[in-house]
Amino acid sequence: GQQVMQIPQYQHVQEGEDFTTYCNSSTTLSNIQWYKQRPGGHPVFLIQLVKSGEVKKQKRLTFQFGEAKKNSSLHITATQTTDVGTYFCAGPVEGSSNTGKLIFGQGTTLQVKP
Amino acid sequence: SQTIHQWPATLVQPVGSPLSLECTVEGTSNPNLYWYRQAAGRGLQLLFYSIGIDQISSEVPQNLSASRPQDRQFILSSKKLLLSDSGFYLCAWSPRGNSPLHFGNGTRLTVT
């Protein structure tokens, strides 16, 4: 069945270091979404990418959607302690049309040492 | 603006007891509504989704059921809880189409 996989599962970095999480789908996606979940909190939408090869930036965060629309990455430059949390990618469930059903990756948990 | 309310925030229930979690959305009409479960702080598993009143789709066979008695109300229920039902339950809504999800604050359920 359809799968969305993220690596790494965990990442510990020193504050100021860069961080990247990768997302790979078993199927071509019409779009990919990224969410952030702070410890003890709920997932919060960050961004949606739609076009092949698209790159979007939000301050220190850079999001990419692969040319084949089957992979994506999130890169954080110069991490800060406020970046701590779990980052999820998600794509539409195959054949879900307008239901909005998403399949989520398992997430990458980022720890930042001050 | 739209808001989503989910309660209770935490719940401890004995095995075999019933469950009712409620979620309401304000500031929008005809939202798509979803129940997700997150076990052990990991990935999100879609349990139910609804595109309209009394239109519920179940994604995985389980001990739970969902109902949507009103346009902006979504309820997750169980007649008899199992230990394996413990987890973090998240309600979410989205407008029609491939729009991002907006999650409630979640309910941490512990079945003892």
Interface residues (C-beta under 8 A of the other chain):
Chain A: S30 N31 Q33 Y35 G41 H42 P43 V44 F45 Q48 T86 F88 A90 P92 V93 N98 T99 G100 K101 L102 I103 F104 G105 Q106 G107 T109
Chain B: N32 Y34 G41 R42 G43 L44 L46 Y49 I51 S57 E59 L90 S94 P95 R96 G97 N98 S99 P100 L101 H102 F103 G104 N105 G106
